[in-house]
Amino acid sequence: MKKIAVIGTGYVGLVSGAGLADFGNAVICADIDADKINLLKNSEIPIYEPGLKEIVFRNVNAGRLSFSNNVNKAIKDSDVIFIAVGTPEGENGASDLSAVLEVARAIGENLNDYKVICTKSTVPIGTGLQIMDKISKLSNSSTKFDYVSNPEFLREGSAVKDFLWPDRVVIGASNQRAIDMMKEVYRPLYINETPIIETTIQTAELIKYASNAFLAVKISYINEIANICDEIDADVHVVSKAMGVDGRISPKFLHPGPGFGGSCFPKDTKALISTANELGSGLEVVNGAIRANKRQKERMVAKLMKLMSNDVSGKTIALLGLAFKAQTDDIRESPAIEMIESLLASNATVNVFDPVANANMKKKFNQINVFESWEDAVKEADCVAIMTEWNEFRGLDLAKLKELVKSPIILDSRNILNNDTLERHGFTYDNVGRK
Ligand SMILES: NC(=O)c1ccc[n+]([C@@H]2O[C@H](COP(=O)([O-])OP(=O)(O)OC[C@H]3O[C@@H](n4cnc5c(N)ncnc54)[C@H](O)[C@@H]3O)[C@@H](O)[C@H]2O)c1
């Protein structure tokens, strides 16, 4: 059993901390956000993530997981320090590494014994060297440490499962002592024969960006194919299905929609381009995916405007779903943001309902009207737009919807409704590449 500090208790830090405790380690999750830590100490989970509450409190009750505001003490008391703070988009698309380097400073100043420093945050190639340099300069030269890059691949919405049963674990390290330490930390995964990729620090840093940028490209690609389908007599779902059965392509990430969002793809694609530009190598494919994604979000707004004959002023538009995808309350870079901005700018009244993300969006747009059910949000609406593929919208009772709205007009930006059923109920509708 290792003593572990996870610094940064957000989506990644909290899930990783709970998961590492579940593997049998003693984990302190530390964060500078006092409100977040107080919530956790009071048995409340600050984010929505399926299964997280259960795993957190199972490990708290077993005495393996605790929470603290005291980052310095957490560092001193641990053998392995995981850095899991945010790396948001900074200037010119490059990552803002201020939180990561702040943690490196705290580690350097509190390094009281040999420790393995492990970065889970997504950081650009070369950040490992910067972190090591900072710790070395601030710590006593007789106190040794090793550095590991251990990028995280969990997906919000299935983060707990992804952490406990990952497709692979990537460990970038420069010496065996650090790798052995990580083997102990991840012992159950080694026993399960999870693919573990041991490599250099910089290779590990690149693997994370290469993976996310590839998935972003795949999404933008199928979105652009869907846009072609919009113009011809073709159904993008049939195209995706036929493409996906080809083992070289695979069916995953071939579902068209309103454009990718979330806390990772938008910033990670830009950060990888920033790195490629610095290296003078360029990354045209990913540049194209980012441009296509911006256009896709604008295209959803244009589709809604077209359904409304380009006049939404004084009209009520109901948005069903606000999170960037289902099963999360995360609204970062959600396509719903672009939609709300455009509607408000055009003087529309915006009613919204999301099963878990209402509060986050209300913080961003005070002008929106938030409702606790889809039925209340759509009452007397001139148009409804599905923005997130929540299960409860997949089975939408269209007869009931038609009774509640003022006009039966619907934009299905997630392609979760059936065209024939919409037609049978007399809806005017649009979707992404299926009409
Ligand atoms: N969210 C995801 O799905 C996901 C998946 C894989 C990787 N990542 C990467 O993991 C990292 C974290 O992402 P996230 O979504 O968990 O971020 P987040 O914003 O949810 O959480 C970051 C946390 O770090 C804390 N923090 C900031 N500075 C700190 C400091 N100096 N000391 C202690 N705590 C500090 C913040 O208070 C916050 O609670 C990012 O680099 C992200 O790219 C995220």
The ligand as a MOL file (V3000), in Angstrom:
LIG
                    3D

  0  0  0     0  0            999 V3000
M  V30 BEGIN CTAB
M  V30 COUNTS 44 48 0 0 0
M  V30 BEGIN ATOM
M  V30 1 N -12.0860 16.1720 -17.4090 0
M  V30 2 C -11.6960 15.1490 -18.1700 0
M  V30 3 O -12.5050 14.4030 -18.7420 0
M  V30 4 C -10.2270 14.8620 -18.3380 0
M  V30 5 C -9.8260 13.6250 -18.8660 0
M  V30 6 C -8.4640 13.3630 -19.0040 0
M  V30 7 C -7.5480 14.3300 -18.6480 0
M  V30 8 N -7.9660 15.5410 -18.1710 0 CHG=1
M  V30 9 C -6.9530 16.5150 -17.7770 0
M  V30 10 O -6.8300 16.4750 -16.3540 0
M  V30 11 C -6.5670 17.7860 -15.8420 0
M  V30 12 C -7.6100 18.1690 -14.8270 0
M  V30 13 O -8.8580 18.2670 -15.4810 0
M  V30 14 P -10.2340 18.3940 -14.6760 0
M  V30 15 O -11.3250 18.3290 -15.6800 0
M  V30 16 O -10.2130 17.4330 -13.5350 0 CHG=-1
M  V30 17 O -10.0840 19.8880 -14.0950 0
M  V30 18 P -10.9940 20.5920 -13.0030 0
M  V30 19 O -11.0140 22.0180 -13.3830 0
M  V30 20 O -12.2780 19.8490 -12.8340 0
M  V30 21 O -10.1740 20.4120 -11.6420 0
M  V30 22 C -8.9520 21.0160 -11.3680 0
M  V30 23 C -8.8360 21.1890 -9.8590 0
M  V30 24 O -7.5140 21.6470 -9.5490 0
M  V30 25 C -7.6220 22.5450 -8.4500 0
M  V30 26 N -6.4070 23.3540 -8.3600 0
M  V30 27 C -6.0000 24.3600 -9.1680 0
M  V30 28 N -4.8030 24.8380 -8.7680 0
M  V30 29 C -4.4490 24.0970 -7.6790 0
M  V30 30 C -3.3090 24.0960 -6.8240 0
M  V30 31 N -2.2980 24.9420 -7.0120 0
M  V30 32 N -3.2640 23.2040 -5.8120 0
M  V30 33 C -4.2880 22.3460 -5.6080 0
M  V30 34 N -5.3820 22.3060 -6.3900 0
M  V30 35 C -5.4620 23.1710 -7.4080 0
M  V30 36 C -8.8790 23.3400 -8.7620 0
M  V30 37 O -9.3690 23.9890 -7.6000 0
M  V30 38 C -9.8000 22.2370 -9.2870 0
M  V30 39 O -10.5580 21.6580 -8.2470 0
M  V30 40 C -6.4920 18.6990 -17.0650 0
M  V30 41 O -5.1660 18.7960 -17.4730 0
M  V30 42 C -7.3110 17.9550 -18.1030 0
M  V30 43 O -6.9290 18.2670 -19.4070 0
M  V30 44 C -9.2810 15.8140 -17.9920 0
M  V30 END ATOM
M  V30 BEGIN BOND
M  V30 1 1 1 2
M  V30 2 2 2 3
M  V30 3 1 2 4
M  V30 4 1 4 5
M  V30 5 2 4 44
M  V30 6 2 5 6
M  V30 7 1 6 7
M  V30 8 2 7 8
M  V30 9 1 8 9
M  V30 10 1 8 44
M  V30 11 1 9 10
M  V30 12 1 9 42
M  V30 13 1 10 11
M  V30 14 1 11 12
M  V30 15 1 11 40
M  V30 16 1 12 13
M  V30 17 1 13 14
M  V30 18 2 14 15
M  V30 19 1 14 16
M  V30 20 1 14 17
M  V30 21 1 17 18
M  V30 22 2 18 19
M  V30 23 1 18 20
M  V30 24 1 18 21
M  V30 25 1 21 22
M  V30 26 1 22 23
M  V30 27 1 23 24
M  V30 28 1 23 38
M  V30 29 1 24 25
M  V30 30 1 25 26
M  V30 31 1 25 36
M  V30 32 1 26 27
M  V30 33 1 26 35
M  V30 34 2 27 28
M  V30 35 1 28 29
M  V30 36 1 29 30
M  V30 37 2 29 35
M  V30 38 1 30 31
M  V30 39 2 30 32
M  V30 40 1 32 33
M  V30 41 2 33 34
M  V30 42 1 34 35
M  V30 43 1 36 37
M  V30 44 1 36 38
M  V30 45 1 38 39
M  V30 46 1 40 41
M  V30 47 1 40 42
M  V30 48 1 42 43
M  V30 END BOND
M  V30 END CTAB
M  END
